[in-house]
Each structure stands twice: as structure tokens, then as C-alpha cells.
Amino acid sequence: MAKLAVSCILFIFFINTLFQSTSAAYNVINFGAKPDGKSDATQAFLRAWSSACYSNSPATLHVPRGLFLVKSISFNGPCRHRIVFQVDGTIIAPSSYWSLGNSGFWILFYKVNRLSIHGGTIDATGAGYWACRKSGKSCPPPTRSISFVGASNIVVSGLTSINSRFFHIAIDECVNIMLRKLKINAPSWSPNTDGIHIQSSSGITINNSAIMTGDDCISVGPGTKNLWIERIACGPGHGISIGSLGAYAAEDGVKNVTVTDSIFTGTQNGVRIKTWARPSNGFARNIRFRKIIMTKVFNPIIIDQNYCPDNHCPHQSSGVTISGVTYRNIKGTSAAPVAVNFGCSSSKPCTGIKLQGIRLTYFNKAATAYCKNARGSSSGVVVPGSCLG
């Protein structure tokens, strides 16, 4: 905990310095962008980024009010000084679902350090792509709306992301990223539109955000550690998920994850850990879910070690080791009779599960709990009663 406190202090110091005034400003309109939502502004954005990135002093890249049409774009680092990316308008993707190519990215920040993104809206115009997926036609690869790869010391504040074709925000191989005051929105039926996906990253904080989407509000992939999630309003969506894990035999684990002070409304799951039923050296440990309110949530508390969403199931035993998972002060209503569901691996049973202060009902009736290969303890009021071995 002492190390975590020191890390938080250093990160807060970084944020304070990041928000200090900058001395160089670059408006995308001055580089040829037109705020009409029709003219391609991609090259203008790249020219403005290059000027900000190679500036001899800290810089601000400004996207003023208006609609700016941007195709697939990569903002590459490292840059000389810190950059504030101030968005007062809307960045919109072309409506054609073939327009963003095959890279899997729409807006990518690659190996960027000391970046702050403020405000604005990004609209990935995903309706056409969702229709393509639903029809069974040949569709291009799914495209993340905004991605950070190999980045560090990033703050994203006040951003709105709508109509993503795939993940709204993706974080991969990053260190020290704070996401706060975000609004993420896609229809509940839109496929694979995770709000925020994190993998192979450390020191990530997500807080004070509202996420309404067609898949996980937040999904936590392999190689994630030291993740703090706080004050999230999730729903509709599939909840907050650790996983899926165990897709590969050799896979990094997940550890030191906290989800706290959050609300789930009408979601398919609440707090979930999901793994594939096949051999793997992966793990999930030191996971804390606390101070959570559930309203008409299917599977408010669930561990699913037989995860198989597409009916092509491995039908084996999951090798992912799940241990040290704490559920504390979780209350509300379940939309299904089973409110607590621990379906753990037969070859690697879950261990060290702790339940404390759980109050979950099923439409004002008693809910039930289910345990398979799950070991742990309970204390205080636990409703439904614990089934842990």
C-alpha cells in the first residue's frame, strides 16, 4: 500500500504539471482543416501534430468548434515537450465502413508521452458497420475509436465517445494513464463496442465516467496490473469484466485491480471474471470489488471459467488461476434468481474468495448463490448466503 500511495502522489504531481499553461498553440484550422464535417482534415491534423510535437516548448493543439472529418490517423511520439490536445468541436469518421482501412485503428496515439486530451466529442459513425456485422456480409476488420499504444503519462478528461465500431478506448502496453469524466455511448445491441479495454498496461486510473454500450463497460485483458476504477455508471452493457483470460497457453496474468463506488443499471453482468476453458498459465489475483450498487442486473457477481460466447467451445478445464478476490459492500437487485455465481475450474479451483456485506435480492424475493470449485470465506451480512467451500 505504501508503494501505491507513493505512485499516486507522483502521478498527481505529473497531472498538475501537465495542466500548467503552455507557450505554443497550434490550431488545426491554420493548417488547412475545415469545420464543415465534409472536407478531409486528416493531413491538417497531422501537420498540426507535427508542429506541436517538435515544438521547442510545451504546446497546445487546438480543435475548435465545428465538425472535422478525419480518416484513420496516427499521432506518433515521442515528442519534445508535453502537449495539450484541446478539443472543443467534434471529430467525425467517414460514414463508409470501408473508409478506415485494415489497421484496426481510427485515432491512434503511438509512443506518446506527457499528453493531455481535454473535452470534445469523437463520433465513429458505427451504424453502417454494425449493420454489416449483423447481415453476415464481408466486413472490414473492427476499428477502435481511440487507442493508446506504448504511451505513458497520459490524461484524458471530459471526452465524449459515441457510435464506436469496436472498442471506444483501447489501452495497450501503456504506463500511467488517467481517464476521467468520460461519456461513452453506443446502442445496447451494437456488437463488441466495449467502452474501455486495457491490456498489458500498468498504473491505469478510470474515474467519474458514464458508460452505456453494447459490450463490457470496461474490459481488463491479460498483462494488466495496478488498475483503479472508481465512480463509474455502467449500463446498458455487459458490466465490468476481468477477461476474457486464457485464450492462449502462455499468457500474462492480471493483478491488483480495484473497482469501487460504482453503479450498474440493467447490465447483463455486474462484476465479472471470465476465462476460456482450456489450458493456460494465466492468472487473476488480488482483485477487489467494493461499494457497488446493482439495479436489475443479470449476474451481479459472477466468475465464469467456461466462457464461450460463440458456441465454438474448447470443452476443457481452464488453466487460469483465480485467487484473492474480495467482494465487499455490494447491494441491490438481481434480474435473475442466481445473484452470486462462482463457476470455477475443476483443475484450478478458485481460492481466497471473500464475501462481506453482500445484500442482493431478486425482485424483492430471496436470490440464490451457486458455487462450483470455489473456496473462500464470508463475514458479516451475506445475502444470498455463502456457498463457498
PAZA-217795 format. One record per residue (C-alpha): residue in one letter; z negated, x negated, y. Coordinates in nm, 4 decimals, decimal comma. Layout:
REM PAZA-217795
<"A"; <Z; X; Y>>
...
***
This chain:
REM PAZA-217795
<"M"; <0,0000; 0,0000; 0,0000>>
<"A"; <-0,0723; -0,2902; 0,2361>>
<"K"; <0,2781; -0,4245; 0,1854>>
<"L"; <0,4205; -0,0756; 0,2504>>
<"A"; <0,2175; -0,0459; 0,5738>>
<"V"; <0,3426; -0,3821; 0,6971>>
<"S"; <0,7004; -0,2819; 0,6143>>
<"C"; <0,6591; 0,0434; 0,8090>>
<"I"; <0,5232; -0,1434; 1,1134>>
<"L"; <0,8135; -0,3874; 1,1079>>
<"F"; <1,0641; -0,1027; 1,0691>>
<"I"; <0,9102; 0,0874; 1,3637>>
<"F"; <0,9345; -0,2292; 1,5740>>
<"F"; <1,3015; -0,2567; 1,4741>>
<"I"; <1,3658; 0,1046; 1,5758>>
<"N"; <1,2001; 0,0563; 1,9145>>
<"T"; <1,4150; -0,2467; 1,9913>>
<"L"; <1,7250; -0,0654; 1,8680>>
<"F"; <1,6771; 0,2104; 2,1237>>
<"Q"; <1,6470; -0,0247; 2,4183>>
<"S"; <1,9163; 0,0005; 2,6867>>
<"T"; <2,2442; -0,1722; 2,6198>>
<"S"; <2,4628; -0,3506; 2,8694>>
<"A"; <2,8169; -0,2918; 2,7413>>
<"A"; <2,9760; 0,0514; 2,6976>>
<"Y"; <3,2978; 0,1434; 2,5194>>
<"N"; <3,4315; 0,4996; 2,5479>>
<"V"; <3,6872; 0,5884; 2,2802>>
<"I"; <3,8965; 0,7758; 2,5390>>
<"N"; <3,9528; 0,4479; 2,7235>>
<"F"; <4,1067; 0,3130; 2,4024>>
<"G"; <4,3546; 0,5998; 2,3678>>
<"A"; <4,1610; 0,8759; 2,1894>>
<"K"; <4,2354; 1,2319; 2,2970>>
<"P"; <3,9672; 1,5032; 2,2587>>
<"D"; <4,2138; 1,7729; 2,1543>>
<"G"; <4,1473; 1,7813; 1,7779>>
<"K"; <4,5188; 1,7260; 1,7102>>
<"S"; <4,6071; 1,3702; 1,8154>>
<"D"; <4,5205; 1,0971; 1,5660>>
<"A"; <4,2309; 0,8998; 1,7195>>
<"T"; <4,1765; 0,6633; 1,4253>>
<"Q"; <4,3210; 0,3493; 1,5836>>
<"A"; <4,1489; 0,4215; 1,9152>>
<"F"; <3,8142; 0,4399; 1,7349>>
<"L"; <3,8877; 0,1106; 1,5582>>
<"R"; <3,9788; -0,0617; 1,8853>>
<"A"; <3,6617; 0,0638; 2,0488>>
<"W"; <3,4559; -0,0517; 1,7479>>
<"S"; <3,6133; -0,3967; 1,7536>>
<"S"; <3,5275; -0,4372; 2,1208>>
<"A"; <3,1697; -0,3234; 2,0642>>
<"C"; <3,1291; -0,5345; 1,7517>>
<"Y"; <3,2485; -0,8544; 1,9179>>
<"S"; <3,0753; -0,7875; 2,2488>>
<"N"; <2,8682; -1,0737; 2,3876>>
<"S"; <2,5796; -0,8334; 2,4490>>
<"P"; <2,4363; -0,5199; 2,2857>>
<"A"; <2,6877; -0,2380; 2,3102>>
<"T"; <2,7305; 0,1380; 2,3122>>
<"L"; <3,0337; 0,3047; 2,1559>>
<"H"; <3,0655; 0,6498; 2,3109>>
<"V"; <3,2395; 0,9545; 2,1650>>
<"P"; <3,2298; 1,2128; 2,4489>>
<"R"; <3,2511; 1,5893; 2,4196>>
<"G"; <3,5613; 1,7293; 2,2536>>
<"L"; <3,7305; 1,7275; 1,9143>>
<"F"; <3,8516; 1,3924; 1,7810>>
<"L"; <4,0817; 1,3846; 1,4783>>
<"V"; <4,0068; 1,0810; 1,2631>>
<"K"; <4,1587; 0,9840; 0,9277>>
<"S"; <3,9978; 0,7501; 0,6745>>
<"I"; <3,8281; 0,4736; 0,8744>>
<"S"; <3,6138; 0,1673; 0,8051>>
<"F"; <3,3804; 0,0216; 1,0674>>
<"N"; <3,3233; -0,3302; 0,9410>>
<"G"; <3,0499; -0,5781; 1,0214>>
<"P"; <2,8607; -0,7898; 1,0672>>
<"C"; <2,8672; -0,7595; 1,4458>>
<"R"; <2,7325; -0,9963; 1,7086>>
<"H"; <2,4677; -0,7661; 1,8522>>
<"R"; <2,3128; -0,4256; 1,7975>>
<"I"; <2,5343; -0,1212; 1,8557>>
<"V"; <2,4503; 0,2332; 1,9605>>
<"F"; <2,7128; 0,4804; 1,8332>>
<"Q"; <2,6627; 0,7773; 2,0672>>
<"V"; <2,8438; 1,0932; 1,9557>>
<"D"; <2,8422; 1,3883; 2,1962>>
<"G"; <3,1524; 1,5550; 2,0520>>
<"T"; <3,2873; 1,6418; 1,7087>>
<"I"; <3,4727; 1,4070; 1,4750>>
<"I"; <3,7029; 1,6115; 1,2533>>
<"A"; <3,9041; 1,5197; 0,9432>>
<"P"; <4,2655; 1,6339; 0,8931>>
<"S"; <4,2791; 1,9677; 0,7156>>
<"S"; <4,5104; 1,8484; 0,4366>>
<"Y"; <4,3040; 1,7414; 0,1375>>
<"W"; <4,5548; 1,4621; 0,0639>>
<"S"; <4,5104; 1,3124; 0,4111>>
<"L"; <4,2145; 1,0827; 0,3380>>
<"G"; <4,3783; 0,8765; 0,0641>>
<"N"; <4,2210; 0,7486; -0,2555>>
<"S"; <3,9402; 0,5232; -0,1268>>
<"G"; <3,6665; 0,7840; -0,1715>>
<"F"; <3,5526; 0,7331; 0,1886>>
<"W"; <3,6200; 0,9154; 0,5119>>
<"I"; <3,3909; 0,7334; 0,7569>>
<"L"; <3,2600; 0,4046; 0,6186>>
<"F"; <3,0176; 0,1552; 0,7752>>
<"Y"; <3,0543; -0,1648; 0,5738>>
<"K"; <2,8145; -0,4597; 0,6016>>
<"V"; <2,6936; -0,3401; 0,9397>>
<"N"; <2,3525; -0,4477; 1,0729>>
<"R"; <2,1447; -0,3124; 1,3636>>
<"L"; <2,3285; 0,0142; 1,4212>>
<"S"; <2,2004; 0,3376; 1,5703>>
<"I"; <2,4034; 0,6593; 1,5439>>
<"H"; <2,2954; 0,9430; 1,7741>>
<"G"; <2,3892; 1,3083; 1,7716>>
<"G"; <2,7264; 1,4713; 1,7329>>
<"T"; <2,8987; 1,6572; 1,4518>>
<"I"; <3,1279; 1,5409; 1,1729>>
<"D"; <3,3444; 1,8068; 1,0095>>
<"A"; <3,5209; 1,7041; 0,6880>>
<"T"; <3,7174; 2,0345; 0,6679>>
<"G"; <3,6431; 2,0630; 0,2964>>
<"A"; <3,7576; 2,4203; 0,2285>>
<"G"; <4,1055; 2,3203; 0,1131>>
<"Y"; <3,9662; 2,0551; -0,1200>>
<"W"; <3,7113; 2,2945; -0,2705>>
<"A"; <3,9932; 2,5436; -0,3361>>
<"C"; <4,1947; 2,2694; -0,5082>>
<"R"; <3,8998; 2,1838; -0,7320>>
<"K"; <3,8430; 2,5482; -0,8173>>
<"S"; <4,2087; 2,6095; -0,9026>>
<"G"; <4,2250; 2,3279; -1,1559>>
<"K"; <4,5191; 2,1645; -0,9792>>
<"S"; <4,5680; 1,7898; -0,9438>>
<"C"; <4,3413; 1,6870; -0,6555>>
<"P"; <4,2799; 1,3515; -0,4857>>
<"P"; <3,9523; 1,1652; -0,5540>>
<"P"; <3,6498; 1,3214; -0,3835>>
<"T"; <3,5722; 1,1773; -0,0413>>
<"R"; <3,2261; 1,1068; 0,1030>>
<"S"; <3,1929; 1,2116; 0,4652>>
<"I"; <2,9923; 0,9171; 0,5978>>
<"S"; <2,8969; 0,6137; 0,3909>>
<"F"; <2,6887; 0,3027; 0,4406>>
<"V"; <2,7652; 0,0165; 0,2020>>
<"G"; <2,5923; -0,3210; 0,2211>>
<"A"; <2,4337; -0,2180; 0,5525>>
<"S"; <2,0881; -0,2882; 0,6936>>
<"N"; <1,8618; -0,1811; 0,9790>>
<"I"; <2,0377; 0,1493; 1,0475>>
<"V"; <1,9079; 0,4597; 1,2272>>
<"V"; <2,0949; 0,7913; 1,2124>>
<"S"; <1,9394; 1,0578; 1,4350>>
<"G"; <2,0434; 1,4095; 1,5323>>
<"L"; <2,3694; 1,4088; 1,3367>>
<"T"; <2,5230; 1,7302; 1,2013>>
<"S"; <2,7497; 1,7085; 0,8954>>
<"I"; <2,9464; 2,0136; 0,7827>>
<"N"; <3,2046; 2,1006; 0,5177>>
<"S"; <3,1931; 1,7742; 0,3257>>
<"R"; <3,4476; 1,7358; 0,0455>>
<"F"; <3,1915; 1,5429; -0,1629>>
<"F"; <2,8646; 1,3761; -0,0580>>
<"H"; <2,7803; 1,4307; 0,3092>>
<"I"; <2,5968; 1,0985; 0,3455>>
<"A"; <2,6066; 0,8166; 0,0880>>
<"I"; <2,3920; 0,5020; 0,0935>>
<"D"; <2,4753; 0,2159; -0,1428>>
<"E"; <2,3380; -0,1400; -0,1542>>
<"C"; <2,1545; -0,0948; 0,1744>>
<"V"; <1,8182; -0,2034; 0,3171>>
<"N"; <1,6057; -0,0371; 0,5863>>
<"I"; <1,7809; 0,2854; 0,6797>>
<"M"; <1,6211; 0,5781; 0,8610>>
<"L"; <1,7820; 0,9225; 0,8618>>
<"R"; <1,6108; 1,1805; 1,0812>>
<"K"; <1,6671; 1,5157; 1,2483>>
<"L"; <1,9840; 1,5789; 1,0469>>
<"K"; <2,1569; 1,9110; 0,9881>>
<"I"; <2,3708; 1,9208; 0,6756>>
<"N"; <2,5667; 2,2314; 0,5837>>
<"A"; <2,8212; 2,3354; 0,3202>>
<"P"; <2,8515; 2,6635; 0,1269>>
<"S"; <2,6268; 2,7088; -0,1753>>
<"W"; <2,9345; 2,7303; -0,4004>>
<"S"; <3,1028; 2,4108; -0,2722>>
<"P"; <3,1214; 2,1607; -0,5623>>
<"N"; <2,9352; 1,8277; -0,5607>>
<"T"; <2,8513; 1,8423; -0,1913>>
<"D"; <2,5210; 1,6531; -0,2161>>
<"G"; <2,3509; 1,6313; 0,1196>>
<"I"; <2,2335; 1,2687; 0,0915>>
<"H"; <2,2912; 1,0348; -0,2023>>
<"I"; <2,1111; 0,6996; -0,2336>>
<"Q"; <2,1626; 0,4260; -0,4917>>
<"S"; <2,0969; 0,0514; -0,5241>>
<"S"; <1,9036; 0,0570; -0,1970>>
<"S"; <1,5534; -0,0151; -0,0675>>
<"G"; <1,3435; 0,0890; 0,2293>>
<"I"; <1,5120; 0,4237; 0,2980>>
<"T"; <1,3350; 0,6944; 0,5026>>
<"I"; <1,4598; 1,0534; 0,5404>>
<"N"; <1,2651; 1,2998; 0,7536>>
<"N"; <1,2710; 1,6136; 0,9679>>
<"S"; <1,6028; 1,7401; 0,8336>>
<"A"; <1,7568; 2,0692; 0,7177>>
<"I"; <1,9973; 2,0564; 0,4226>>
<"M"; <2,1990; 2,3542; 0,2994>>
<"T"; <2,4665; 2,2650; 0,0490>>
<"G"; <2,6319; 2,3210; -0,2884>>
<"D"; <2,4601; 2,0496; -0,4892>>
<"D"; <2,1470; 1,8347; -0,4571>>
<"C"; <1,9969; 1,8347; -0,1106>>
<"I"; <1,9046; 1,4724; -0,1830>>
<"S"; <2,0031; 1,2808; -0,4968>>
<"V"; <1,8484; 0,9480; -0,5924>>
<"G"; <2,0610; 0,7211; -0,8073>>
<"P"; <1,9944; 0,4041; -1,0080>>
<"G"; <1,8571; 0,0986; -0,8289>>
<"T"; <1,6693; 0,2941; -0,5604>>
<"K"; <1,3210; 0,1780; -0,4628>>
<"N"; <1,0755; 0,2338; -0,1781>>
<"L"; <1,2179; 0,5706; -0,0714>>
<"W"; <1,0220; 0,8034; 0,1598>>
<"I"; <1,1337; 1,1667; 0,2021>>
<"E"; <0,9329; 1,3867; 0,4395>>
<"R"; <0,9600; 1,7255; 0,6102>>
<"I"; <1,2845; 1,8424; 0,4502>>
<"A"; <1,4007; 2,2040; 0,4460>>
<"C"; <1,6178; 2,2326; 0,1345>>
<"G"; <1,8190; 2,5391; 0,0424>>
<"P"; <2,0559; 2,6599; -0,0693>>
<"G"; <2,1287; 2,3737; -0,3069>>
<"H"; <2,0120; 2,2128; -0,6282>>
<"G"; <1,6875; 2,0682; -0,4934>>
<"I"; <1,5794; 1,7045; -0,4618>>
<"S"; <1,6721; 1,5077; -0,7724>>
<"I"; <1,5887; 1,1688; -0,9170>>
<"G"; <1,9102; 1,1075; -1,1063>>
<"S"; <2,1097; 1,1614; -1,2889>>
<"L"; <1,9967; 0,8425; -1,4627>>
<"G"; <2,1014; 0,6859; -1,7908>>
<"A"; <2,4758; 0,7226; -1,7597>>
<"Y"; <2,5057; 0,3584; -1,8723>>
<"A"; <2,3217; 0,1500; -2,1301>>
<"A"; <2,2446; -0,1222; -1,8743>>
<"E"; <2,1239; 0,0406; -1,5546>>
<"D"; <1,8777; -0,0363; -1,2747>>
<"G"; <1,5737; 0,1858; -1,2512>>
<"V"; <1,4168; 0,3958; -0,9761>>
<"K"; <1,0663; 0,3303; -0,8454>>
<"N"; <0,8299; 0,4023; -0,5576>>
<"V"; <0,9689; 0,7367; -0,4393>>
<"T"; <0,7675; 0,9869; -0,2336>>
<"V"; <0,8710; 1,3429; -0,1442>>
<"T"; <0,6178; 1,5161; 0,0823>>
<"D"; <0,5664; 1,8049; 0,3269>>
<"S"; <0,8894; 1,9808; 0,2314>>
<"I"; <1,0121; 2,3371; 0,1775>>
<"F"; <1,2544; 2,4628; -0,0883>>
<"T"; <1,4126; 2,8061; -0,0481>>
<"G"; <1,6312; 2,9735; -0,3103>>
<"T"; <1,7365; 2,6474; -0,4721>>
<"Q"; <1,8446; 2,6009; -0,8350>>
<"N"; <1,5751; 2,3374; -0,8759>>
<"G"; <1,2804; 2,2159; -0,6773>>
<"V"; <1,1751; 1,8593; -0,7545>>
<"R"; <1,3737; 1,7311; -1,0496>>
<"I"; <1,4154; 1,4192; -1,2612>>
<"K"; <1,7333; 1,4290; -1,4718>>
<"T"; <1,8661; 1,1827; -1,7275>>
<"W"; <2,1503; 1,1740; -1,9771>>
<"A"; <2,0605; 1,1949; -2,3467>>
<"R"; <2,1917; 0,8552; -2,4502>>
<"P"; <2,0540; 0,5001; -2,4920>>
<"S"; <1,9712; 0,3228; -2,1638>>
<"N"; <1,7295; 0,0659; -2,0258>>
<"G"; <1,6856; 0,2687; -1,7068>>
<"F"; <1,3535; 0,3984; -1,5789>>
<"A"; <1,1850; 0,6190; -1,3199>>
<"R"; <0,8290; 0,5248; -1,2284>>
<"N"; <0,5739; 0,5665; -0,9529>>
<"I"; <0,7220; 0,8951; -0,8273>>
<"R"; <0,5107; 1,1237; -0,6037>>
<"F"; <0,5854; 1,4874; -0,5179>>
<"R"; <0,3245; 1,6391; -0,2891>>
<"K"; <0,2573; 1,9097; -0,0264>>
<"I"; <0,5597; 2,1202; -0,1213>>
<"I"; <0,6268; 2,4925; -0,0783>>
<"M"; <0,8656; 2,6722; -0,3136>>
<"T"; <1,0163; 3,0146; -0,2332>>
<"K"; <1,2116; 3,1861; -0,5117>>
<"V"; <1,3122; 2,8542; -0,6662>>
<"F"; <1,4512; 2,8229; -1,0176>>
<"N"; <1,2819; 2,5305; -1,1974>>
<"P"; <1,0336; 2,4393; -0,9213>>
<"I"; <0,9077; 2,1416; -1,1241>>
<"I"; <1,1409; 2,0010; -1,3876>>
<"I"; <1,2100; 1,6900; -1,5919>>
<"D"; <1,5362; 1,7262; -1,7839>>
<"Q"; <1,6168; 1,4390; -2,0199>>
<"N"; <1,9055; 1,6295; -2,1750>>
<"Y"; <2,1065; 1,6606; -1,8552>>
<"C"; <2,4641; 1,7687; -1,9286>>
<"P"; <2,6428; 1,9658; -1,6550>>
<"D"; <2,9951; 1,9692; -1,8018>>
<"N"; <2,9410; 2,0586; -2,1692>>
<"H"; <3,0559; 1,7121; -2,2839>>
<"C"; <2,7094; 1,6198; -2,4008>>
<"P"; <2,6135; 1,2935; -2,5769>>
<"H"; <2,3618; 1,4742; -2,8047>>
<"Q"; <2,1435; 1,1662; -2,8402>>
<"S"; <1,7966; 1,0715; -2,7199>>
<"S"; <1,7550; 0,9490; -2,3640>>
<"G"; <1,6516; 0,5865; -2,3328>>
<"V"; <1,5337; 0,6295; -1,9724>>
<"T"; <1,1576; 0,5683; -1,9455>>
<"I"; <0,9781; 0,8117; -1,7139>>
<"S"; <0,6213; 0,7213; -1,6197>>
<"G"; <0,3690; 0,7585; -1,3416>>
<"V"; <0,4937; 1,0861; -1,1904>>
<"T"; <0,2441; 1,2779; -0,9746>>
<"Y"; <0,2749; 1,6419; -0,8660>>
<"R"; <0,0126; 1,7390; -0,6071>>
<"N"; <-0,0380; 2,0446; -0,3868>>
<"I"; <0,2771; 2,2325; -0,4846>>
<"K"; <0,2686; 2,6082; -0,4372>>
<"G"; <0,4940; 2,9117; -0,4062>>
<"T"; <0,7167; 3,1312; -0,6191>>
<"S"; <0,9480; 3,0622; -0,9103>>
<"A"; <1,2687; 3,2596; -0,9627>>
<"A"; <1,2382; 3,2063; -1,3408>>
<"P"; <0,9487; 3,2665; -1,5833>>
<"V"; <0,9115; 2,8923; -1,6570>>
<"A"; <0,7889; 2,7269; -1,3369>>
<"V"; <0,6964; 2,3878; -1,4860>>
<"N"; <0,9401; 2,2391; -1,7359>>
<"F"; <0,8935; 1,8939; -1,8851>>
<"G"; <1,1742; 1,8329; -2,1354>>
<"C"; <1,1279; 1,4646; -2,2110>>
<"S"; <1,2921; 1,2223; -2,4517>>
<"S"; <1,1912; 1,2108; -2,8170>>
<"S"; <1,2392; 0,8315; -2,8308>>
<"K"; <1,0825; 0,7596; -2,4876>>
<"P"; <0,8269; 1,0339; -2,4135>>
<"C"; <0,7209; 1,0817; -2,0515>>
<"T"; <0,3817; 0,9237; -1,9801>>
<"G"; <0,1356; 0,9228; -1,6953>>
<"I"; <0,2326; 1,2640; -1,5574>>
<"K"; <-0,0366; 1,4020; -1,3254>>
<"L"; <-0,0750; 1,7600; -1,2076>>
<"Q"; <-0,3165; 1,8508; -0,9296>>
<"G"; <-0,3372; 2,1566; -0,7075>>
<"I"; <-0,0388; 2,3464; -0,8528>>
<"R"; <-0,0046; 2,7196; -0,7729>>
<"L"; <0,3270; 2,8691; -0,8846>>
<"T"; <0,3857; 3,2355; -0,9717>>
<"Y"; <0,6822; 3,4354; -1,0969>>
<"F"; <0,7390; 3,7426; -0,8765>>
<"N"; <0,3632; 3,7959; -0,8395>>
<"K"; <0,3225; 3,7574; -1,2139>>
<"A"; <0,1999; 3,4682; -1,4206>>
<"A"; <0,4551; 3,1914; -1,4666>>
<"T"; <0,4576; 2,9640; -1,7693>>
<"A"; <0,4805; 2,5921; -1,8397>>
<"Y"; <0,6846; 2,4157; -2,1073>>
<"C"; <0,6275; 2,0652; -2,2396>>
<"K"; <0,8175; 1,8572; -2,4910>>
<"N"; <0,7297; 1,4908; -2,5453>>
<"A"; <0,5316; 1,4929; -2,2197>>
<"R"; <0,1962; 1,3190; -2,1840>>
<"G"; <-0,0408; 1,3157; -1,8924>>
<"S"; <-0,3370; 1,4836; -1,7276>>
<"S"; <-0,4296; 1,7611; -1,4880>>
<"S"; <-0,7126; 1,8207; -1,2423>>
<"G"; <-0,8213; 2,0918; -1,0040>>
<"V"; <-0,6377; 2,4227; -0,9980>>
<"V"; <-0,3184; 2,4119; -1,2054>>
<"V"; <-0,1247; 2,7398; -1,2331>>
<"P"; <0,0511; 2,7824; -1,4678>>
<"G"; <-0,1897; 2,5986; -1,6946>>
<"S"; <-0,1018; 2,2480; -1,8025>>
<"C"; <0,0759; 2,1954; -2,1330>>
<"L"; <0,0660; 1,8147; -2,1151>>
<"G"; <-0,0403; 1,6331; -2,4304>>
***
